[in-house]
Amino acid sequence: MSISELEALVKPGRRCHLIGIGGVSMSPLAEVLLAKGVIVTGSDISESIAVAHLRELGVTVHIGHSAENIGDAEFVIRTAAAGEDNPEVSECRRREIPLFERAQGWGLLMRGAENAVCIAGAHGKTTTTSMVAAILIDAQADPTVMIGGTLPKLGSGYRVGDENSGKSGTYVLESCEYKDSFLYFYPTVAVILNVDADHLDYFGNLENVKASFRRFAELTPENGGVVVSNADDMNTVYTLAEINRRHITFGIENPADFTAKNIRYTGMGSEFDVFHGAARLFSASLREPGLHNVQNALAAAAVAVTLGVAPEQIRLSLAQFMGAERRFEYKGEVNGAKIYDDYAHHPTELKMLLDAVEKISAGRIIVAFQPHTYTRTHAHFGAFVEQLRRPDKVFLADIYAARELNEVGVSSKDLAREIPGAVFEPNFDRLAELIAAEAKPGDIVLTVGAGELYKVGEALSGM
């Protein structure tokens, strides 16, 4: 089904069912559809805060997937994780109900927008999208925003611009490459933070990942569009070689249009000067640690300048930026040790996180890690081991399977055997007890992964 066909259906009074309605990009899509007068129902695999909120808005949400959930829906939108074996997808096929992808829904909303900022990359998307959103909100640009996490400034992961304000032509969306989802979008500004070998269960190899990111960049209009990319990431540089689009770069190590100089680490944050060419724009101050967050801020500044935001406004917004949910999020203390939660689930992200924490930690670093998907764990097994040997103490939870079955025969026990002193504990309650017994004043405890390990950090903070 095409986006044009979806456009004909998104009308007041029409009935839409969302498969996976509790997801980070599906639940805001549900609210946007509600705002347009569409009657929305949905289903998800479990209860969640997002599901509870949608029910408060009058949305019927079923827990578990069943053909009966489709009801009298006139069209259906599914999350990327809902495959052809999903009973609700099968019911759509049987009854010939129009079925669309989640990304098509967002693509429809941004089509024709004056500014559609789509922020992609293997790592750093949520934080950078949050930074851009915060800057544009502060600049009174009234953007519509979709983030793969909660932005404290919004209290949610999304914001809907006022269509009657005259300023609602700006969209800011975190743009995921999995299953080529971002290729349904209509970016006027395509941001590529980095390109890495991830989602290999779909792409197969790095070359296919690169090809997808290049196609994403080429979605920008030849006249008026712009690609913003990381000059320090060689995979990105090769992916965008000789691209026929207006192209702006940011970087720290390599020559770029926007650069960060005089970087200074200040406790839990950093300070640095932002240059556009030879001109110093402003001195930035971040509350977020790590060189990777300097790069994220630099990317956000490049986008904002391109959209005409004043450098002083960018400086103020970055100085006030409080981070995004599950991105080095402070959770509390246990036995005098500070607890932080982070979404890192790829070896590159683990490295960035540990690089940042090592600069600010005077005590030991204790990591509880939950691998995310069997295919990712198998594909990057050696790199995971390399990074997990760095902390002083490592605890491993079971792999968070997400959408997968264990067809590659890998487990967290396998990782534990390769990491000196590592402890494998699948029970979250017991895991929290073990970490609490280990933690001492001055330590930093990190709960890390894209699954549900954050619950261990929350339990620890209550001990």
Secondary structure, 3 states (H helix, E strand, C coil): CCHHHHHHHCCCCCEEEEECCCCCCHHHHHHHHHHCCCEEEEEECCCCHHHHHHHHCCCEEEECCCHHHHCCCCEEEECCCCCCCCHHHHHHHHHCCCEEEHHHHHHHHHCCCCEEEEEECCCCHHHHHHHHHHHHHHCCCCCEEEEEEEECCCCEEEECCCCCCCCCCEEEEECCCHHHHHHHCCCCEEEECCCCCCCHHHHCCHHHHHHHHHHHHCCCCCCCCEEEEECCCHHHHHHCCCCCCCEEEEECCCCCCEEEEEEEEECCEEEEEEEECCEEEEEEEECCCCHHHHHHHHHHHHHHHHCCCCHHHHHHHHHHCCCCCCCCEEEEEECCEEEEEECCCCHHHHHHHHHHHHHHCCCCEEEEECCECHHHHHHCHHHHHHHHCCCCEEEECCCECCCCCCCCCCCHHHHHHCCCCCEECCCHHHHHHHHHHHCCCCCEEEEECCCCCHHHHHHHHCC
